[in-house]
Amino acid sequence: MTPARSMPKLHLAAPTKVANAGPSLPCTKHEDILTPGNHLRFRVGPETLSGVVDAVMADKSCFWIWADGGMGRRLIAAGDVAAIEAATAQ
């Protein structure tokens, strides 16, 4: 019988990123506006998205959004968001 090996532990940091906003987007912490029903506009990589927040994970690491323009419901990782702001309803 061989001795049991312990698996390496993964240390995942909770997202603490503050939105890195340019001149058109005010700097805001994600958790301040990640509330179901809020209409948001944000950047994920090169893509700019807007829509209504449908659900938010308890730790605010991910959220579901109903994207504007008939683009469906999307899961967004909060750590991938470069900038975020409350948007006016369209």
C-alpha positions as CSV (number, residue, x, y, z in Angstrom):
1,M,0.0,0.0,0.0
2,T,1.4,3.4,-1.0
3,P,1.1,6.4,1.3
4,A,-1.7,8.9,0.4
5,R,-0.5,12.0,-1.3
6,S,-1.9,15.3,-0.4
7,M,-3.3,17.4,-3.2
8,P,-1.9,20.9,-3.5
9,K,-4.3,23.5,-2.2
10,L,-5.6,26.2,-4.6
11,H,-6.0,29.7,-3.2
12,L,-8.6,31.7,-5.0
13,A,-8.8,35.3,-4.1
14,A,-12.3,36.9,-4.0
15,P,-12.7,39.6,-6.6
16,T,-11.8,43.0,-5.2
17,K,-11.2,44.8,-8.5
18,V,-12.5,48.3,-8.7
19,A,-13.8,49.3,-12.1
20,N,-11.0,50.9,-14.1
21,A,-13.1,53.6,-15.7
22,G,-12.0,56.0,-18.4
23,P,-13.3,59.5,-18.7
24,S,-16.8,58.4,-19.8
25,L,-17.4,55.8,-17.0
26,P,-17.2,56.9,-13.3
27,C,-15.0,54.7,-11.1
28,T,-17.4,52.4,-9.1
29,K,-17.0,49.3,-7.1
30,H,-18.9,46.4,-8.7
31,E,-20.7,45.4,-5.6
32,D,-22.3,48.9,-5.2
33,I,-24.5,48.5,-8.3
34,L,-24.7,44.7,-8.8
35,T,-28.3,44.4,-7.8
36,P,-31.0,42.5,-9.7
37,G,-33.1,44.9,-11.7
38,N,-30.4,47.5,-12.3
39,H,-29.6,48.4,-15.9
40,L,-25.9,48.5,-16.4
41,R,-23.3,49.2,-19.1
42,F,-19.9,47.6,-18.8
43,R,-16.8,46.4,-20.7
44,V,-15.6,42.8,-20.9
45,G,-12.4,42.7,-22.9
46,P,-13.0,44.5,-26.2
47,E,-16.8,44.1,-25.9
48,T,-19.2,46.8,-24.4
49,L,-22.4,45.3,-23.1
50,S,-25.5,46.7,-21.5
51,G,-28.5,45.0,-20.0
52,V,-30.5,44.3,-16.8
53,V,-29.0,42.4,-14.0
54,D,-31.0,39.2,-13.4
55,A,-29.1,37.4,-10.6
56,V,-25.9,37.9,-8.6
57,M,-23.8,35.2,-6.9
58,A,-23.7,35.7,-3.1
59,D,-20.0,36.5,-3.2
60,K,-20.5,38.9,-6.2
61,S,-18.0,36.9,-8.2
62,C,-20.4,36.4,-11.1
63,F,-23.7,37.8,-12.3
64,W,-26.4,37.0,-14.9
65,I,-27.5,39.8,-17.2
66,W,-30.3,40.0,-19.8
67,A,-28.3,41.7,-22.5
68,D,-30.0,44.6,-24.5
69,G,-30.7,44.1,-28.2
70,G,-32.1,40.6,-27.9
71,M,-28.6,39.1,-27.1
72,G,-30.1,36.8,-24.5
73,R,-29.1,36.0,-20.9
74,R,-25.3,35.9,-20.2
75,L,-23.1,34.9,-17.3
76,I,-20.4,37.5,-16.6
77,A,-17.5,37.0,-14.2
78,A,-17.1,40.2,-12.2
79,G,-13.3,39.9,-12.4
80,D,-13.4,40.1,-16.2
81,V,-15.3,43.5,-16.2
82,A,-13.0,46.4,-17.0
83,A,-15.5,49.2,-16.3
84,I,-19.1,49.3,-15.1
85,E,-21.7,52.0,-14.7
86,A,-25.4,52.3,-14.1
87,A,-27.1,53.0,-17.5
88,T,-30.3,54.8,-18.2
89,A,-33.1,52.6,-19.5
90,Q,-33.4,52.4,-23.2
